[in-house]
Amino acid sequence: MSGKLSGKTIILFILIFFAILLMIISTYAYFNYRSIPETNNEDNRINVIFNDNSSIALVNAKKGDNINKNFVVKNTTDKILYYNIEFYDLINNYGDNKDIVYSLISNKNGAYINNSYMPLSSEVVASNIKINAKEEHQYSLNITINESQKDNTTFSTNINVKVNEEYSSFEKDTLGYKILNNNNIKSLKNLDTSELVEGLYYTNNTNDGKTIYFFRGSKNLNNNVLIDKTCYKIIRTTEDNGVRIIYNGEINDGICDGSINVTGESEYNSKSNYNAYVGFMYGTANSGTYEKEHQNVNSSKIKTYLDTYYSNNLNKYSSIIANSIYCSNRKTSKFTYGKVNYGINGYKNDNTGYDSMYKFINNINTYKCDLVNDKLHVDILSNPIGLLTSDEALYAGINDERILDNYLNSENSYWTMTPAYFNGVYAYNFIIKDGKLTQSNVSEKHGVRPVITLKNSVKVKSGNGSDISPYVVY
């Protein structure tokens, strides 16, 4: 009958209905996969595509649980751009940021962060990331519960990618520019930190996620700098594009051979019987609180040594030396080492573990300096001079294995400025000895290798960074 629909017609309508529904779902899924960053440019210069969406959440997760997020950042323009990656709307009630660690690994030259502590609030985790015209950076973000000491714990965040309008790269003919252009820059992806591999590497595991370039490998690296007759080894760049260098002896027949690369010997501190004495600067020993114990009031024995060295040898070059941050990482952490349990009090003669030792044990590397009180600069130090840190040594390839060929090795043991632990009797800090990173009582004597940072404006007069033709900057 004409008033009724045939069975075939009904089936056709059903098929059309499901086809339309499928198109709606597919369209929704596409836009759900695609995240357009908040930029001030209406042409959407950066596109971001997620494997699902930009949000991440972990609820009541236990130690060892993890979640993975993949996404792609694409430069749609014909110009080089720089961008930041941010965790925003972040909720983290695990209490201690060591409870969650994350890695952000990319292909090509995208951001690289390996085993970093998850922040407790929203922040930029990687910045100043260079992306060439029409280039894509593929990312894998892995988040793992390292510890979980609280019930009903929750972590959640969203990922945002945003063009960095303010970034400026190294100016032409500066030392930083020469370093980047004279070396093949490598990613740490798939690199075990126990391996000694030659080259210039980069990481974003830094303050504000800024890209830092660092040398890793043997004494054959082209990372030599000459200031008048004094030789230095380039350790790394800094967050403000300065260049951090370590004393490597006086020039010998035109060669920076580093045969004698300590300026002398010193105790780190004259006493070692309280937590205060792990500090490059310290407060009141045997006090009742962490804050009083670790105030930046008193100069350590080794800081006094460095101040004298600066006045006698470096003050005349102050026009090229930057006011940079030197990290005396006194953040405390719980761990067990040598069958001794270390706590987090950090005052009097309480057994206390310091964060750099925790990272050393657990193979975690970062240039971050978490506590404001530990970010030492010229307003606190008086002179812009410090020592190597244990993190800088680890990134350079020095670890707990004996590696004599590393460019940071010396015939003399020498101090870093990094605390390790207080064992209830003595304070211990990190030293480099016989080609490896180890610990020493702070009242013992070891060599001193001063560290300074050259301004980002310092130009290279001549040289290619080799030991026979070092970069001449003054």
Secondary structure, 3 states (H helix, E strand, C coil): CCCCCCHHHHHHHHHHHHHHHHHHHHHHHHHHHEECCCCCCCCCCEEEEECCCCEEEEECCCCCCEEEEEEEEEECCCCCEEEEEEEEEEEECCCCHHHEEEEEEECCCCCCEEEEECCCCCEEEEEEEEECCCCEEEEEEEEEECCCCCCCCEEEEEEEEEECCCCCCCCCCEHHHHHHHCCCEEECCCCCCCCCCCEEEEECCCHHHECEEEEECECCCCCEEEECCEEEEEEEECCCCCEEEEEEEECECCECCCCCCCCCEEECCCCCCCHHHHCCEECCCCCCCHHHHCCCCEECHHHHHHHHHHHHHHHHHHHHECCCCEECCCCECCEEECCEEEECCCCCCCCEEEHHHHHHHHCCCCCCCCCHHHEECHHHHCCCCECCCHHHHHHHCCCCCCCCCECCCCCCCEEEEEEEEECCCCEEEEEEECCEEEEEECCCEEECCCEEEECCCCECCECCCCCCCCEECC
